[in-house]
Each structure stands twice: as C-alpha cells, then as structure tokens.
Amino acid sequence: MYSDEDPYLAELRAACLRFPEAAEVEAWGRPTFRAGKKMFAVFEGNDAHPFAVIFKPDPADRPALLQDPRFYVPAYYGPSGWLALDFTASDVDWAEVGELLDGSYRQVALQRMLKALDAR
C-alpha cells in the first residue's frame, strides 16, 4: 500500500521520529508513527488524496483547519476528531507540518516524553 520511495514519506518520517520515544510501526499496510503505544500520525494514500498525513489536531484548531482546502476528514479516523493534510494540494510547508505533528504528539505522549520534548 506504500513504498519507501513514495514522495513526502522520507520527510514525514524525519519530522515524526524527532519526537522523544517516537517509533514507526506498520499497521493496516501503512506507516504509523507512535508515542509509546499511541498513534499520533499516519502516512495516508487513497485515490482522492494520494499522499497525506493523518494527525489529531488540537480541538480548538480543528474548525479553522477545515476551512482550508488542503485538509479533509479521513475515513475511519475522522469520527474521533482526526484530520488529514493532503501533501499534493500545494507546496508542503514542513514547519507547518511539524507544528501539526507536535500538537498531535502532545495529545498522546506520556508525561516523561513531554518533559523530554520541552527540555530540548
């Protein structure tokens, strides 16, 4: 369902794995990124959005993100509040992706992970 040579995957891996104790785990035929046992990002691809990242936004930011056409509600994850950013919708701003991942990571990471992150 994906290839290590897929566009954007190397950059997404680097962005996700910079977090303390973050790990990549293949699940459902996709790379998922976890803080301990909890997911904070998924590399997504489907017919409508061939390359995207699924993440859990800060609930306060979700309505504004949905006003941006680059974001969409992904199948299966959407009912739990997750969103996806379509990498092919425009040039990818990796600083923005990093901020989105940071917010998603902070919602699932353990306190020791957050302390390590904040100590950097």
C-alpha positions as CSV (number, residue, x, y, z in Angstrom):
1,M,0.0,0.0,0.0
2,Y,3.1,2.3,0.1
3,S,6.7,2.3,-1.0
4,D,9.7,3.7,0.9
5,E,10.3,5.8,-2.2
6,D,6.8,7.5,-2.0
7,P,7.1,11.3,-2.2
8,Y,6.9,13.0,1.1
9,L,7.5,9.8,3.2
10,A,11.1,10.5,4.0
11,E,10.4,14.0,5.1
12,L,7.4,12.8,7.2
13,R,9.5,10.1,8.8
14,A,12.1,12.6,9.8
15,A,9.5,15.0,11.2
16,C,7.8,12.3,13.2
17,L,10.8,10.5,14.5
18,R,12.3,13.6,16.0
19,F,9.9,13.3,19.0
20,P,11.1,11.6,22.1
21,E,10.5,7.8,22.0
22,A,8.6,8.1,18.7
23,A,8.6,4.9,16.7
24,E,7.3,3.9,13.2
25,V,5.0,0.9,13.2
26,E,3.5,-0.5,10.0
27,A,-0.2,-1.1,10.5
28,W,-3.0,-1.6,8.0
29,G,-0.4,-1.6,5.3
30,R,0.7,2.0,6.2
31,P,3.5,3.6,8.2
32,T,2.1,4.8,11.5
33,F,4.0,6.9,14.0
34,R,3.6,6.4,17.7
35,A,4.4,7.8,21.0
36,G,4.7,4.7,23.1
37,K,1.7,2.6,22.0
38,K,-0.5,5.5,20.9
39,M,-0.6,6.8,17.3
40,F,0.0,10.5,16.6
41,A,0.4,10.3,12.7
42,V,-0.3,8.0,9.8
43,F,1.0,8.2,6.2
44,E,-2.1,8.0,4.1
45,G,-2.8,7.5,0.5
46,N,-6.1,6.9,-1.5
47,D,-7.5,7.8,-4.9
48,A,-8.6,11.3,-3.9
49,H,-5.5,12.1,-1.8
50,P,-2.6,10.0,-3.0
51,F,-0.2,11.3,-0.3
52,A,-1.3,12.8,3.0
53,V,-0.7,12.7,6.8
54,I,-3.4,11.9,9.2
55,F,-3.0,13.6,12.6
56,K,-5.0,14.6,15.7
57,P,-5.4,18.4,15.7
58,D,-5.9,20.4,18.8
59,P,-9.7,20.5,19.1
60,A,-9.6,24.4,19.2
61,D,-7.8,24.4,15.8
62,R,-9.9,21.9,14.0
63,P,-12.7,24.2,12.7
64,A,-10.1,26.6,11.2
65,L,-8.2,23.8,9.6
66,L,-11.4,22.5,8.0
67,Q,-11.8,25.9,6.3
68,D,-8.5,25.2,4.4
69,P,-9.0,23.1,1.3
70,R,-5.7,21.2,2.0
71,F,-7.3,19.5,5.0
72,Y,-10.0,16.8,5.0
73,V,-11.7,14.4,7.3
74,P,-10.2,11.0,6.7
75,A,-12.2,7.8,6.7
76,Y,-12.2,5.8,9.9
77,Y,-10.2,8.4,11.9
78,G,-12.5,11.4,11.3
79,P,-15.2,10.4,13.8
80,S,-12.5,10.5,16.5
81,G,-11.5,14.1,15.6
82,W,-8.6,13.3,13.4
83,L,-7.8,15.3,10.2
84,A,-5.6,14.8,7.2
85,L,-3.3,17.2,5.3
86,D,-3.1,16.4,1.5
87,F,0.5,16.9,0.6
88,T,-0.4,17.2,-3.1
89,A,-2.8,20.1,-2.6
90,S,0.0,22.7,-2.5
91,D,3.7,23.1,-1.7
92,V,4.3,21.4,1.6
93,D,5.3,23.7,4.4
94,W,7.3,21.4,6.6
95,A,7.4,23.9,9.5
96,E,3.6,23.8,9.5
97,V,3.6,20.0,9.3
98,G,6.0,20.0,12.3
99,E,3.6,22.2,14.3
100,L,0.6,19.9,13.5
101,L,2.6,16.8,14.5
102,D,3.7,18.5,17.7
103,G,0.1,19.1,18.7
104,S,-0.9,15.6,17.8
105,Y,2.1,14.1,19.7
106,R,1.3,16.1,22.8
107,Q,-2.2,14.7,22.9
108,V,-1.0,11.1,23.3
109,A,2.5,11.2,24.7
110,L,3.3,10.3,28.3
111,Q,4.4,13.0,30.7
112,R,8.1,11.8,30.6
113,M,8.0,12.2,26.8
114,L,6.6,15.7,27.1
115,K,9.2,16.6,29.6
116,A,11.9,15.4,27.3
117,L,10.4,17.3,24.4
118,D,10.1,20.5,26.4
119,A,13.7,20.2,27.7
120,R,15.0,20.4,24.1
